[in-house]
Amino acid sequence: MQTLQKLRQLLSRRDKIILLWLLLFSIVISLIEMIGIGVIMPFISVASDFSKIQTDNYFHKIYTFLSFSKPLDFIVAFGVALIIFYIFRAVLNLVYLYALNRFSQGRYHLLAYRLFENYMGMEYRKFIDKNSSHLFKNIINEANNLVTLISASLFMMSEIFVLILIYGMLIYVNWKMTLLLTIFLGTNIVLLKIFVSSKIKKAGEDREVFQQSFYEIMNKSFGNFKIIKLKTKEKPLLAEFSKASFGFAESNIKNQTLAQFPRLFLEMLGFSLVAIIVIYLVLKYQDNIQGALPILMVFVVGLYRLMPSVNRIFNSYNQILFYSKSLHIIHNELIYEPEELGDDILEFKKYIRVENLSFSYEDDKKILQDINLTIRKGEKIGFVGESGSGKSTLVDLIIGLYRPQSGKIYIDDTLIESRNIKSWRRKIGYIPQSVYLFDGTVAQNVAFGSKIDEKRVKAVLSQANILDFLEKHQQGIDTLVGEGGIKLSGGQKQRIAIARALYDNPEVLVLDEATSALDNDTEAKVMNEIYAISKDKTLIIIAHRVSTLDRCQKVYKLENGKICE
């Protein structure tokens, strides 16, 4: 019930309308399936005894209405009509299966998009608590697994209708025999649920755990490939990967093997039931069973169609159990509320003012306490302090990535709020300590989501003092940087990061320990370039070395979350 509730919450109103139509379609299919089995008995009955055309009221009316002159013509026409009906039945089933698959598989795009949209709209503070390997897994695997669960649910619903209608017809033909079949089948299905379904559910839980580990190991291994090669630590990682990979494979082996067991078991039951029915009829009539042949054929054909339905229901149920963890994961990931930010314009003409600002990641551990400061437009400001002193957190608050828990931040005389924070963030050019360049060209990395203006790209690369190098020694702005910028040196990556920060012409330039990984000579050159290009900008620098801040007009030192005078 909880699974159904979560599934309903994930589906849109349009999805639910489509589901309703599919449900109605499945009822029509079920009726056709029932008719397809039901017409076998009268056809065999009249074909084995032509006299029934005259003695049976329904046959006689049809025979007369259609003006048949020979019983043989009637039987042949009946058979041809059946063939046409079964062709129609097959085509309709195919259309229904296409509609089911189109709906269920089409949900992958929507779920993956909603997950990605949700992650992109997540507050920065919440995002940093996430593991990127978990996010990849959720979008790629868990969303796809959930589609399998949705598909299994739809197939199960359609087969349940078929099951109900065929059972209803069998009860009408011979309720005693059907009751015995129900008890026999029901008992065995309960046993299957107890001994098979519980193991499949456990295998599904194991799958999620091992797959999560799978992604984490790959993420940390590929991200630290250089260190691994230097430390020659491949073997421990391979052992970790082997454990996760084997566990993941084993959980799938269990699922796929156990998933086939019900089919084989039910087929064995089906053939046994046919034999039981024949034995029952022989005992009942104490003679040959030619008179009961139509009834026998109905039950044989009914079981022939019924057993696959039971198997599909059971298989779908087991798939729902195996992938139920994916439903819980996707549901939990989509209940996060994205930031709701307005489009009010925020002007920055005079100053940034921080008043009585405090902040903590945990309730009992304050990172910042009662911070007060003013940064005038065009000033060059530095923050220094030991690791953990709160300087990066303070700047993240100033540039609008975090929200103050107490205190306020003003731009001129306007309070930074949800309605105007987008406008404020767009004024920021940010150069991080660890620069991530994606696998693409220099131009793509500089524009980073914006439309590529080649003149602007060259202008900011020239400002960052790297354009000449790229044009003389590489392919200019079309130079491929490799994943993570692996084809470039640290200083070159930093210069491209500077160009990226300048591309949208920000009013505030922030350096978050951006030169701490560079050697002294390279740092001095980069800082000269930064001071030169930020003459008309407000510059905020976070640094460990005071020498980096020698041209700042003010330098604030943070200790234990407070500004030291």
KASULHU-V529793 format. One record per residue. N is the residue number from 1. RES is the residue in three letters. OMEGA is omega in radians with two decimals (NA if undefined). Layout:
BEGIN
{{N RES OMEGA} {N RES OMEGA}}
END
This chain:
BEGIN
{{1 MET 3.12} {2 GLN 3.10} {3 THR 3.13} {4 LEU -3.14} {5 GLN 3.13} {6 LYS 3.12} {7 LEU 3.10} {8 ARG -3.12} {9 GLN -3.12} {10 LEU -3.10} {11 LEU 3.12} {12 SER 3.12} {13 ARG 3.12} {14 ARG 3.10} {15 ASP -3.11} {16 LYS 3.09} {17 ILE 3.10} {18 ILE 3.11} {19 LEU 3.13} {20 LEU 3.11} {21 TRP 3.10} {22 LEU 3.11} {23 LEU 3.10} {24 LEU 3.10} {25 PHE -3.12} {26 SER 3.09} {27 ILE 3.10} {28 VAL 3.12} {29 ILE -3.13} {30 SER 3.09} {31 LEU 3.13} {32 ILE 3.09} {33 GLU -3.13} {34 MET 3.12} {35 ILE -3.14} {36 GLY 3.10} {37 ILE -3.07} {38 GLY -3.08} {39 VAL 3.14} {40 ILE -3.07} {41 MET 3.13} {42 PRO 3.13} {43 PHE 3.13} {44 ILE -3.11} {45 SER -3.09} {46 VAL 3.13} {47 ALA 3.13} {48 SER 3.14} {49 ASP -3.08} {50 PHE -3.07} {51 SER -3.12} {52 LYS 3.08} {53 ILE 3.14} {54 GLN -3.05} {55 THR -3.14} {56 ASP -3.05} {57 ASN -3.09} {58 TYR 3.12} {59 PHE -3.09} {60 HIS 3.14} {61 LYS -3.14} {62 ILE 3.14} {63 TYR -3.11} {64 THR -3.09} {65 PHE -3.12} {66 LEU 3.02} {67 SER 3.04} {68 PHE 3.13} {69 SER -3.13} {70 LYS 3.08} {71 PRO -3.12} {72 LEU 3.12} {73 ASP 3.13} {74 PHE -3.11} {75 ILE 3.13} {76 VAL 3.12} {77 ALA 3.10} {78 PHE -3.14} {79 GLY 3.12} {80 VAL 3.11} {81 ALA 3.11} {82 LEU 3.13} {83 ILE 3.11} {84 ILE 3.14} {85 PHE -3.10} {86 TYR 3.03} {87 ILE 3.09} {88 PHE 3.12} {89 ARG -3.13} {90 ALA -3.14} {91 VAL -3.14} {92 LEU 3.08} {93 ASN 3.13} {94 LEU 3.10} {95 VAL -3.14} {96 TYR 3.12} {97 LEU 3.09} {98 TYR 3.14} {99 ALA 3.11} {100 LEU -3.10} {101 ASN 3.11} {102 ARG 3.14} {103 PHE -3.04} {104 SER -3.12} {105 GLN 3.09} {106 GLY 3.13} {107 ARG -3.11} {108 TYR 3.12} {109 HIS -3.09} {110 LEU -3.13} {111 LEU 3.13} {112 ALA 3.13} {113 TYR -3.14} {114 ARG 3.09} {115 LEU -3.11} {116 PHE 3.10} {117 GLU -3.13} {118 ASN 3.12} {119 TYR 3.13} {120 MET -3.14} {121 GLY -3.10} {122 MET 3.05} {123 GLU -3.08} {124 TYR -3.11} {125 ARG 3.11} {126 LYS -3.09} {127 PHE -3.08} {128 ILE 3.07} {129 ASP -3.09} {130 LYS 3.03} {131 ASN -3.05} {132 SER 3.12} {133 SER 3.09} {134 HIS -3.14} {135 LEU 3.08} {136 PHE -3.10} {137 LYS -3.10} {138 ASN -3.10} {139 ILE -3.03} {140 ILE -3.00} {141 ASN -3.01} {142 GLU 3.09} {143 ALA 3.11} {144 ASN 3.08} {145 ASN 3.12} {146 LEU 3.06} {147 VAL 3.09} {148 THR 3.11} {149 LEU 3.12} {150 ILE 3.12} {151 SER 3.12} {152 ALA 3.13} {153 SER 3.14} {154 LEU 3.12} {155 PHE -3.13} {156 MET 3.13} {157 MET -3.11} {158 SER -3.13} {159 GLU 3.09} {160 ILE 3.10} {161 PHE 3.10} {162 VAL -3.12} {163 LEU -3.10} {164 ILE -3.08} {165 LEU 3.11} {166 ILE 3.09} {167 TYR 3.11} {168 GLY 3.13} {169 MET 3.13} {170 LEU 3.08} {171 ILE 3.13} {172 TYR -3.13} {173 VAL -3.13} {174 ASN -3.01} {175 TRP -3.13} {176 LYS 3.13} {177 MET 3.14} {178 THR 3.12} {179 LEU 3.11} {180 LEU 3.10} {181 LEU -3.13} {182 THR 3.14} {183 ILE -3.11} {184 PHE 3.14} {185 LEU -3.11} {186 GLY -3.14} {187 THR -3.11} {188 ASN 3.11} {189 ILE 3.08} {190 VAL 3.11} {191 LEU 3.09} {192 LEU -3.14} {193 LYS -3.10} {194 ILE -2.98} {195 PHE -3.08} {196 VAL -3.03} {197 SER -3.13} {198 SER 3.13} {199 LYS 3.11} {200 ILE 3.11} {201 LYS 3.11} {202 LYS 3.10} {203 ALA 3.10} {204 GLY 3.09} {205 GLU 3.11} {206 ASP 3.13} {207 ARG -3.09} {208 GLU -3.12} {209 VAL -3.11} {210 PHE -3.14} {211 GLN 3.09} {212 GLN 3.10} {213 SER 3.10} {214 PHE -3.11} {215 TYR -3.13} {216 GLU -3.13} {217 ILE 3.13} {218 MET -3.11} {219 ASN -3.10} {220 LYS -3.13} {221 SER -3.13} {222 PHE 3.13} {223 GLY -3.13} {224 ASN -3.01} {225 PHE -3.12} {226 LYS 3.14} {227 ILE -3.14} {228 ILE 3.14} {229 LYS -3.13} {230 LEU -3.12} {231 LYS -3.07} {232 THR -3.09} {233 LYS -3.11} {234 GLU -3.01} {235 LYS 3.09} {236 PRO 3.13} {237 LEU 3.09} {238 LEU 3.11} {239 ALA 3.09} {240 GLU -3.12} {241 PHE -3.13} {242 SER 3.14} {243 LYS -3.13} {244 ALA -3.11} {245 SER 3.14} {246 PHE 3.12} {247 GLY 3.11} {248 PHE 3.13} {249 ALA -3.10} {250 GLU 3.12} {251 SER 3.09} {252 ASN 3.09} {253 ILE 3.13} {254 LYS -3.11} {255 ASN -3.06} {256 GLN 3.10} {257 THR -3.13} {258 LEU 3.13} {259 ALA 3.13} {260 GLN -3.07} {261 PHE 3.13} {262 PRO -3.13} {263 ARG -3.12} {264 LEU -3.13} {265 PHE -3.11} {266 LEU 3.05} {267 GLU 3.09} {268 MET 3.11} {269 LEU -3.09} {270 GLY 3.12} {271 PHE 3.11} {272 SER -3.14} {273 LEU 3.09} {274 VAL 3.11} {275 ALA 3.13} {276 ILE 3.13} {277 ILE 3.12} {278 VAL 3.11} {279 ILE 3.14} {280 TYR -3.12} {281 LEU 3.10} {282 VAL 3.13} {283 LEU -3.11} {284 LYS -3.06} {285 TYR 3.11} {286 GLN -3.07} {287 ASP 3.06} {288 ASN -2.98} {289 ILE -3.13} {290 GLN -3.13} {291 GLY -3.13} {292 ALA -3.09} {293 LEU 3.11} {294 PRO 3.13} {295 ILE 3.13} {296 LEU -3.13} {297 MET 3.10} {298 VAL -3.13} {299 PHE 3.11} {300 VAL 3.13} {301 VAL 3.11} {302 GLY 3.11} {303 LEU 3.12} {304 TYR 3.12} {305 ARG -3.07} {306 LEU -3.07} {307 MET 3.05} {308 PRO 3.11} {309 SER 3.11} {310 VAL -3.14} {311 ASN 3.14} {312 ARG 3.10} {313 ILE -3.11} {314 PHE 3.13} {315 ASN 3.11} {316 SER 3.12} {317 TYR 3.14} {318 ASN 3.07} {319 GLN 3.09} {320 ILE 3.10} {321 LEU -3.06} {322 PHE -3.09} {323 TYR -3.12} {324 SER 3.12} {325 LYS 3.12} {326 SER 3.10} {327 LEU -3.13} {328 HIS -3.13} {329 ILE -3.11} {330 ILE 3.13} {331 HIS -3.12} {332 ASN -3.13} {333 GLU -3.07} {334 LEU 3.11} {335 ILE 3.05} {336 TYR 3.10} {337 GLU 3.09} {338 PRO 3.09} {339 GLU 3.06} {340 GLU -3.04} {341 LEU -3.14} {342 GLY -3.10} {343 ASP 3.10} {344 ASP 3.14} {345 ILE 3.13} {346 LEU 3.13} {347 GLU 3.08} {348 PHE -3.08} {349 LYS -3.01} {350 LYS -3.01} {351 TYR 2.94} {352 ILE -3.10} {353 ARG 3.10} {354 VAL -3.09} {355 GLU 3.01} {356 ASN -3.04} {357 LEU 3.04} {358 SER -3.10} {359 PHE 3.06} {360 SER 3.03} {361 TYR 3.07} {362 GLU -2.99} {363 ASP -3.02} {364 ASP -3.11} {365 LYS -3.12} {366 LYS 3.09} {367 ILE 3.13} {368 LEU -3.12} {369 GLN 3.00} {370 ASP 3.13} {371 ILE 3.06} {372 ASN 3.07} {373 LEU 3.10} {374 THR 3.10} {375 ILE -3.13} {376 ARG -3.11} {377 LYS 3.13} {378 GLY 3.14} {379 GLU 3.02} {380 LYS -3.00} {381 ILE 3.10} {382 GLY 3.02} {383 PHE 3.08} {384 VAL 3.12} {385 GLY 3.11} {386 GLU 3.05} {387 SER -3.13} {388 GLY -3.13} {389 SER 3.07} {390 GLY -3.06} {391 LYS 3.12} {392 SER 3.11} {393 THR 3.12} {394 LEU -3.14} {395 VAL 3.08} {396 ASP 3.06} {397 LEU -3.12} {398 ILE -3.09} {399 ILE 2.98} {400 GLY 3.08} {401 LEU 3.05} {402 TYR 3.05} {403 ARG 3.10} {404 PRO 3.06} {405 GLN 2.96} {406 SER -3.05} {407 GLY -3.05} {408 LYS 3.06} {409 ILE -3.12} {410 TYR 2.92} {411 ILE -2.88} {412 ASP 3.12} {413 ASP -3.10} {414 THR 3.13} {415 LEU 3.05} {416 ILE -3.13} {417 GLU -3.14} {418 SER -3.04} {419 ARG -3.07} {420 ASN -3.03} {421 ILE 3.09} {422 LYS 3.13} {423 SER 3.14} {424 TRP -3.14} {425 ARG -3.13} {426 ARG 3.13} {427 LYS -3.03} {428 ILE 2.95} {429 GLY -2.97} {430 TYR 3.10} {431 ILE -3.06} {432 PRO 3.06} {433 GLN 3.14} {434 SER -3.09} {435 VAL 3.06} {436 TYR 3.04} {437 LEU -3.14} {438 PHE -3.07} {439 ASP -3.11} {440 GLY -3.14} {441 THR 3.06} {442 VAL -3.12} {443 ALA 3.14} {444 GLN -3.14} {445 ASN 3.12} {446 VAL -3.14} {447 ALA 3.03} {448 PHE 3.08} {449 GLY 3.08} {450 SER 3.08} {451 LYS -3.09} {452 ILE 3.02} {453 ASP -3.00} {454 GLU 3.13} {455 LYS -3.14} {456 ARG 3.11} {457 VAL -3.14} {458 LYS -3.13} {459 ALA -3.11} {460 VAL 3.05} {461 LEU 3.08} {462 SER 3.08} {463 GLN 3.14} {464 ALA 3.04} {465 ASN 3.09} {466 ILE -3.09} {467 LEU -3.13} {468 ASP 3.14} {469 PHE -3.11} {470 LEU -3.09} {471 GLU -3.14} {472 LYS -2.99} {473 HIS -3.12} {474 GLN -3.14} {475 GLN 3.13} {476 GLY -3.10} {477 ILE 3.10} {478 ASP 3.10} {479 THR 3.08} {480 LEU -3.03} {481 VAL -3.06} {482 GLY -3.14} {483 GLU -3.12} {484 GLY -3.11} {485 GLY -3.02} {486 ILE -3.12} {487 LYS -3.11} {488 LEU 3.06} {489 SER 3.14} {490 GLY 3.13} {491 GLY 3.12} {492 GLN 3.08} {493 LYS -3.11} {494 GLN 3.13} {495 ARG 3.08} {496 ILE 3.07} {497 ALA 3.10} {498 ILE 3.11} {499 ALA 3.10} {500 ARG -3.13} {501 ALA -3.09} {502 LEU -2.95} {503 TYR -3.11} {504 ASP 3.07} {505 ASN -3.10} {506 PRO 3.08} {507 GLU -3.14} {508 VAL 3.11} {509 LEU -3.09} {510 VAL 3.05} {511 LEU -3.13} {512 ASP -3.09} {513 GLU -2.98} {514 ALA -3.10} {515 THR -3.04} {516 SER -3.11} {517 ALA -3.10} {518 LEU 3.06} {519 ASP -3.00} {520 ASN -3.12} {521 ASP 3.14} {522 THR 3.13} {523 GLU -3.13} {524 ALA 3.13} {525 LYS -3.13} {526 VAL -3.12} {527 MET 3.06} {528 ASN 3.13} {529 GLU -3.11} {530 ILE 3.12} {531 TYR -3.12} {532 ALA -3.07} {533 ILE -3.10} {534 SER -3.12} {535 LYS -3.10} {536 ASP -3.10} {537 LYS 2.97} {538 THR -3.07} {539 LEU 3.09} {540 ILE -3.06} {541 ILE 2.98} {542 ILE -3.08} {543 ALA 2.99} {544 HIS -3.07} {545 ARG 3.14} {546 VAL -3.13} {547 SER 3.12} {548 THR -3.01} {549 LEU -3.01} {550 ASP 3.13} {551 ARG 3.08} {552 CYS 3.12} {553 GLN 3.09} {554 LYS 3.05} {555 VAL 3.13} {556 TYR 3.09} {557 LYS 3.13} {558 LEU 3.04} {559 GLU 3.11} {560 ASN 3.05} {561 GLY 3.14} {562 LYS 3.08} {563 ILE 3.11} {564 CYS -3.14} {565 GLU NA}}
END
